Structure formats: structure tokens, C-alpha cells
Amino acid sequence: MASTARPVAKKQTKNITEYKKLNLNGEFYEIGDAVVLKEYKDDCCYGTILKIWKEVKNSDAYAKIRWFYKPSDIFHEHHDFISCAELFDSDYIQDVWIQTIYDKVRVLPFEEYHNLDEVDDNTFFWRAVYNSRDSSLTPPLSEWKRACVCNKIFNPDVLYVSCDNCLELFHPECVNADLDAPEWICDSCIACKTEE
């Protein structure tokens, strides 16, 4: 099937025409959409559309993209606190040919993602911004949400048990929690009740 790109709702300045949305192969993409792109040797890159535009004298359309970095772009080794659905928002912005876009995804803030009952393969989250100028994260790892008595960085892919009293989360193996029990109370809450 031939690839078609049709910009919609234009605003023209001196040399550039800007569009609010784009019809690409029958799918509408708008400013603010999180999308999947094929770039160079990587056919699964992610970004947010900031602008859709083309030069008045040129038929090719472009999108200004703010890139999401994948964990493998940032970390040289695998960390057990990184989720398979994790991306990093960034300060890196680039103009790309519109034909590199091929799908939409949802990229949610961490808390919103964590509160979902179900997620699919097209739902991701971010909890930090990668600063490309100095290769740092905001917030830094030291400020990421932690859980359990082991105080490890929270990973939404991992199984946790919640204390029915304080609602704190724990790795079942760290606290010997019985996952079949109708109620589970953490040691700290048991100790507080004993002292009362």
C-alpha cells in the first residue's frame, strides 16, 4: 500500500506552513501525541510531536520531536528497578521526516501508570527526564520512589504485597508474606499495635 501523508489545518508564515494534525496512512497524528518512529538502525524509537511543518517550496513534511530515551540508551547495564515499560523524557529535540512515524503510543507519568488496573504493549511511563547536555537524570536516582524493607527503587513490573494497615509496599520474599492470606500486616504495624 502506498504511503500517504496529508497535513490538515494549516497556518502559514513566510517560508513555513505549520499544521495542527497530520493524516498519515489513514491515521491522524496531532501535536502532543506520543509516537513510535523508525530512525537509522533502530525501528522502535519514541517521541512527542511538538510541531508539524513543511517548507512552502518543498513537498516533504516534517515533525519536530522531543525524544524519549530508552533505558538501554542511558544505562550500560541492566538494573532490576527499570521497568520494561519505562522511557525517559528528554530535552533533546529534533526535526524528522514525517514518514519515519508509524504508530501512536501512550506515555504516562509514573503515578498515573502505576494506578492503572491494566496496561497493554503500547502503554509506557516516564518518571525522570534525561538531560542530554550533561547525561544526568532529573530527578536523580537517589530521589526515586523506594519500597520495602530493602529500600530498593520501586519497579511496577515486580510483585509487591501491601500492608492492610499502612498500605506500604513490600517484596513478599523480603517480609515472608503469605500471598494467600486474606489480610497481611507488616512488622512495623504489628510492633506499633503491640506497644499500644
C-alpha positions as CSV (number, residue, x, y, z in Angstrom):
1,M,0.0,0.0,0.0
2,A,1.4,3.4,-0.9
3,S,2.3,5.7,2.0
4,T,0.3,8.9,2.1
5,A,0.9,11.9,4.3
6,R,-1.7,14.7,4.3
7,P,-1.3,17.6,6.7
8,V,-4.5,19.2,8.0
9,A,-5.5,22.6,9.4
10,K,-2.6,24.8,8.3
11,K,-1.0,28.1,9.5
12,Q,1.4,29.7,7.1
13,T,4.3,32.0,7.9
14,K,6.8,33.4,5.5
15,N,8.6,30.2,4.5
16,I,7.0,27.5,6.6
17,T,3.5,26.1,6.7
18,E,2.5,24.6,10.1
19,Y,-0.2,22.0,10.7
20,K,-2.2,21.0,13.8
21,K,-2.6,17.4,12.7
22,L,-1.5,15.0,10.1
23,N,-3.2,12.2,8.3
24,L,-0.5,9.5,7.7
25,N,-1.7,6.3,6.1
26,G,-5.2,6.8,7.4
27,E,-4.2,7.6,11.0
28,F,-4.4,11.1,12.4
29,Y,-1.4,12.4,14.4
30,E,-1.6,15.6,16.4
31,I,0.7,17.9,18.2
32,G,1.2,16.4,21.7
33,D,0.9,12.8,20.5
34,A,3.5,10.3,21.7
35,V,4.6,8.3,18.6
36,V,6.8,5.4,17.5
37,L,9.4,6.2,14.9
38,K,11.9,4.4,12.7
39,E,15.3,6.1,12.9
40,Y,18.5,4.9,11.4
41,K,19.2,1.4,12.6
42,D,16.5,1.5,15.3
43,D,13.0,0.8,14.2
44,C,11.4,1.4,17.6
45,C,12.2,4.9,18.8
46,Y,9.7,7.1,20.8
47,G,9.0,10.8,20.9
48,T,6.4,13.5,21.3
49,I,5.2,15.6,18.4
50,L,5.8,19.3,19.1
51,K,5.3,20.7,15.7
52,I,4.2,19.5,12.2
53,W,5.6,21.6,9.3
54,K,6.9,21.9,5.8
55,E,8.7,24.5,3.8
56,V,6.4,26.3,1.4
57,K,8.6,25.4,-1.6
58,N,9.1,21.7,-0.6
59,S,6.6,18.9,-0.6
60,D,8.2,16.9,2.2
61,A,6.6,17.3,5.7
62,Y,8.5,17.2,9.0
63,A,7.7,16.8,12.6
64,K,9.6,18.4,15.5
65,I,10.1,15.6,18.0
66,R,11.1,15.7,21.7
67,W,12.7,12.3,22.1
68,F,12.1,9.7,24.8
69,Y,15.2,7.8,25.7
70,K,15.0,4.1,26.3
71,P,16.8,2.6,29.4
72,S,19.4,1.0,27.1
73,D,20.3,4.5,25.7
74,I,21.2,5.7,29.2
75,F,22.4,2.7,31.3
76,H,25.3,0.5,30.3
77,E,24.0,-2.4,32.3
78,H,20.6,-3.8,33.2
79,H,19.1,-2.6,36.6
80,D,16.4,-4.5,38.4
81,F,14.5,-1.3,39.2
82,I,13.9,-0.5,35.5
83,S,10.6,-1.5,34.1
84,C,10.1,-3.0,30.6
85,A,7.6,-0.1,30.0
86,E,9.9,2.6,31.1
87,L,11.0,5.5,29.0
88,F,12.8,8.8,29.9
89,D,11.5,12.1,28.7
90,S,14.3,14.4,27.5
91,D,15.5,17.8,26.5
92,Y,16.6,16.5,23.0
93,I,14.5,18.0,20.2
94,Q,15.0,17.2,16.5
95,D,13.2,17.6,13.2
96,V,12.4,14.3,11.5
97,W,10.9,13.4,8.2
98,I,7.2,12.7,8.8
99,Q,7.4,9.2,7.1
100,T,9.5,7.9,10.0
101,I,6.4,8.0,12.2
102,Y,4.4,4.8,12.1
103,D,2.3,4.3,15.3
104,K,0.9,6.0,18.4
105,V,1.7,5.0,22.0
106,R,0.6,6.3,25.4
107,V,3.5,7.6,27.6
108,L,2.1,8.4,31.1
109,P,3.6,10.0,34.2
110,F,4.8,7.2,36.6
111,E,2.0,7.6,39.2
112,E,-0.7,7.6,36.5
113,Y,0.8,4.4,35.0
114,H,1.1,2.7,38.4
115,N,-2.6,3.4,39.2
116,L,-3.8,1.7,36.0
117,D,-5.5,-1.7,36.5
118,E,-4.4,-3.0,33.1
119,V,-1.8,-1.9,30.6
120,D,-1.1,-3.0,27.0
121,D,2.1,-3.2,24.9
122,N,1.5,0.4,23.7
123,T,1.4,1.9,27.2
124,F,4.7,3.3,28.7
125,F,5.6,5.6,31.5
126,W,8.3,8.1,32.5
127,R,9.5,9.2,35.9
128,A,12.6,11.1,35.1
129,V,13.9,13.5,32.4
130,Y,17.2,12.7,30.7
131,N,19.3,15.8,30.3
132,S,21.3,15.2,27.1
133,R,23.8,18.1,27.7
134,D,25.3,16.6,30.9
135,S,23.9,13.0,30.8
136,S,22.0,13.4,34.0
137,L,18.5,12.5,35.2
138,T,16.0,14.8,36.9
139,P,15.1,13.7,39.5
140,P,18.3,11.7,40.2
141,L,18.1,8.0,41.1
142,S,18.6,8.9,44.8
143,E,15.1,10.6,44.7
144,W,13.1,7.9,43.0
145,K,10.3,6.2,44.9
146,R,11.5,3.3,47.0
147,A,9.7,0.4,48.6
148,C,10.0,-2.5,51.0
149,V,12.4,-3.0,54.0
150,C,15.2,-3.5,51.4
151,N,14.6,0.2,50.3
152,K,15.1,-0.7,46.6
153,I,13.8,1.6,43.9
154,F,10.2,0.8,43.0
155,N,9.7,-1.2,39.8
156,P,6.0,-1.6,38.8
157,D,6.8,-4.8,37.0
158,V,7.7,-6.5,40.3
159,L,5.2,-8.2,42.6
160,Y,4.6,-6.4,45.9
161,V,2.3,-7.0,48.8
162,S,0.6,-4.1,50.5
163,C,0.2,-3.9,54.3
164,D,-3.5,-3.7,55.0
165,N,-2.8,-1.2,57.8
166,C,-0.2,1.3,56.5
167,L,-0.6,0.5,52.8
168,E,3.2,0.4,52.3
169,L,4.5,-2.0,49.6
170,F,6.9,-4.9,50.2
171,H,8.6,-7.6,48.2
172,P,6.8,-10.8,49.6
173,E,10.2,-12.6,49.8
174,C,11.7,-9.8,52.0
175,V,9.0,-10.0,54.6
176,N,7.9,-13.6,54.3
177,A,4.4,-12.6,53.4
178,D,1.7,-15.2,52.8
179,L,0.2,-14.2,49.5
180,D,-2.9,-16.4,50.1
181,A,-3.7,-14.8,53.5
182,P,-6.9,-12.7,53.4
183,E,-5.0,-9.9,55.3
184,W,-1.4,-9.1,55.8
185,I,0.1,-6.6,58.3
186,C,3.8,-5.6,58.2
187,D,6.1,-6.0,61.2
188,S,6.2,-2.2,61.9
189,C,2.5,-2.0,62.2
190,I,2.4,-5.2,64.4
191,A,5.0,-3.6,66.6
192,C,3.0,-0.4,66.9
193,K,-0.2,-2.3,67.8
194,T,1.8,-4.3,70.4
195,E,3.1,-1.1,72.1
196,E,-0.4,0.4,72.4
